[in-house]
């Protein structure tokens, strides 16, 4: 961009720029970014709401919620956010720490419920019907309507990922990757 700017015509001068200048100028556009305040401590994870209005930054000791457009802090939750995901409708956020998974209402950022015996990492199926989280001896798969465990994968250790249709989960086990 600095090199291209050197070839801008002077006030009242002849514009000598051709298609090459315009082509290079065009491909230099669009790498926009938005800077947010530095965080104290290492960032563990981030999540962007489905409507692209909210950025959630997970830290070891707390979780910070920002409005993306204004870059203003909406709320600081004094709970760790080491893994997190939004529900597809954006109405709830799941955060996980080394001891607990928590479900938050994004309307007022209040805690709806903690999920005991579940911790980081977490993964949510694309349709939001299943949540996978680490348990004490493996991976727990929970139905998000009832919060009842529907599957358990013994001796799994994460990371976790659902297939696009939500019917398969990938995780690491003692025997290697398991689907």
C-alpha positions in Angstrom: 0.0 0.0 0.0 2.9 2.4 0.8 4.4 1.7 -2.7 1.0 2.3 -4.4 0.5 5.5 -2.4 3.7 6.9 -3.8 2.1 6.8 -7.3 -1.1 8.8 -6.4 -1.3 11.9 -8.6 -0.4 15.2 -7.0 -3.1 17.8 -6.7 -3.7 19.1 -10.2 -1.2 16.7 -11.7 -1.6 14.1 -14.4 -2.8 10.6 -13.3 -0.4 8.1 -14.8 -1.9 5.1 -13.1 -3.0 2.3 -15.4 -4.9 -0.9 -14.9 -1.9 -2.4 -13.2 -2.0 0.1 -10.3 -5.8 -0.4 -9.9 -5.3 -4.2 -10.0 -2.6 -4.1 -7.3 -4.6 -1.7 -5.2 -7.7 -3.9 -5.4 -5.9 -7.1 -4.2 -4.4 -5.1 -1.4 -7.8 -4.4 0.0 -9.8 -6.5 2.4 -7.4 -7.8 5.0 -9.2 -5.8 7.6 -8.8 -6.6 11.3 -10.1 -5.3 14.5 -7.8 -5.0 17.5 -9.1 -5.9 21.0 -7.5 -5.0 24.3 -4.6 -7.2 25.4 -5.7 -9.8 27.9 -3.9 -10.6 31.1 -2.6 -14.1 30.9 -2.8 -16.5 28.0 -6.0 -16.7 25.9 -7.3 -20.3 26.1 -10.0 -20.1 23.4 -12.3 -17.7 21.6 -15.8 -18.0 20.2 -17.8 -15.7 17.9 -21.6 -15.7 18.2 -23.6 -17.0 15.2 -24.9 -13.4 14.5 -21.3 -12.1 14.5 -22.0 -9.5 17.2 -20.3 -11.0 20.2 -16.7 -12.2 20.8 -16.1 -14.3 23.9 -12.5 -14.7 25.1 -11.7 -17.6 27.5 -8.9 -17.2 30.0 -7.8 -19.5 32.8 -9.5 -17.5 35.6 -12.4 -15.7 33.7 -14.3 -15.3 30.5 -14.7 -11.9 28.8 -17.5 -11.0 26.5 -17.1 -8.2 24.0 -19.4 -6.4 21.5 -17.5 -6.8 18.2 -18.7 -3.6 16.5 -17.9 -1.3 19.4 -15.0 -3.4 20.9 -16.6 -2.7 24.3 -16.5 -5.1 27.2 -20.0 -6.4 27.8 -19.3 -8.5 30.8 -16.6 -10.4 32.7 -17.6 -13.8 34.1 -15.4 -14.9 37.0 -15.3 -18.5 35.6 -12.6 -20.0 33.4 -13.2 -20.5 29.7 -10.8 -23.1 28.5 -13.1 -24.4 25.8 -16.3 -23.0 24.6 -19.0 -23.0 21.9 -22.2 -21.2 21.1 -25.5 -23.0 20.4 -26.5 -22.5 16.7 -29.3 -20.1 17.7 -26.9 -18.0 19.7 -29.1 -18.1 22.8 -26.7 -20.1 24.9 -23.0 -20.4 25.4 -21.2 -23.4 26.7 -17.9 -22.8 28.6 -15.7 -25.5 30.1 -12.9 -25.4 32.7 -10.8 -28.2 34.1 -13.6 -28.9 36.7 -17.0 -27.9 35.2 -18.9 -27.3 32.1 -21.4 -24.4 32.4 -24.3 -23.3 30.2 -24.9 -19.5 30.0 -27.9 -17.5 28.7 -26.6 -15.0 26.2 -29.6 -12.7 26.9 -28.3 -11.5 30.2 -25.1 -13.7 30.5 -26.5 -15.5 33.6 -25.5 -19.1 34.3 -28.3 -21.5 33.5 -26.7 -24.5 34.9 -23.4 -26.3 35.6 -22.8 -29.8 34.3 -21.1 -31.7 37.0 -18.6 -34.5 36.1 -17.9 -32.7 32.8 -14.9 -30.6 31.8 -12.8 -29.3 29.0 -12.7 -29.8 26.0 -16.3 -29.6 24.7 -17.9 -29.9 21.3 -21.4 -29.2 20.2 -23.1 -30.9 17.2 -24.0 -28.5 14.4 -27.7 -28.8 15.2 -27.1 -28.2 18.9 -28.7 -31.5 19.9 -25.6 -33.1 21.4 -22.8 -31.9 23.6 -19.6 -33.9 24.1 -17.4 -33.1 27.1 -14.7 -34.9 29.0 -15.8 -36.9 32.0 -13.6 -38.6 34.6 -12.9 -41.8 32.6 -13.8 -40.8 29.0 -16.0 -38.7 26.8 -19.7 -38.0 27.8 -22.2 -37.3 25.0 -25.3 -35.5 26.4 -28.7 -34.7 24.9 -29.0 -30.9 25.2 -32.8 -31.0 25.8 -32.7 -33.3 28.8 -29.0 -33.0 29.7 -28.9 -36.8 30.1 -25.9 -38.8 29.0 -26.7 -40.8 25.9 -23.2 -42.2 25.1 -19.9 -42.7 26.9 -16.6 -43.4 25.2 -14.2 -45.1 27.7 -10.7 -43.9 28.2 -11.0 -41.1 25.7 -9.0 -37.9 26.2 -10.1 -35.4 23.6 -9.8 -33.3 21.5 -13.4 -33.7 20.3 -15.1 -33.0 17.0 -18.6 -33.8 15.7 -19.2 -34.7 12.0 -21.4 -32.2 10.2 -24.4 -34.4 10.5 -23.8 -34.8 14.3 -23.9 -38.6 14.2 -20.2 -39.3 14.6 -17.7 -37.9 17.1 -13.9 -38.1 16.8 -11.7 -38.3 19.9 -8.4 -39.6 21.0 -8.2 -42.9 23.0 -5.5 -45.2 24.3 -5.9 -47.2 21.1 -5.6 -44.1 18.9 -8.2 -42.0 17.2 -11.7 -43.3 17.7 -15.0 -42.5 15.8 
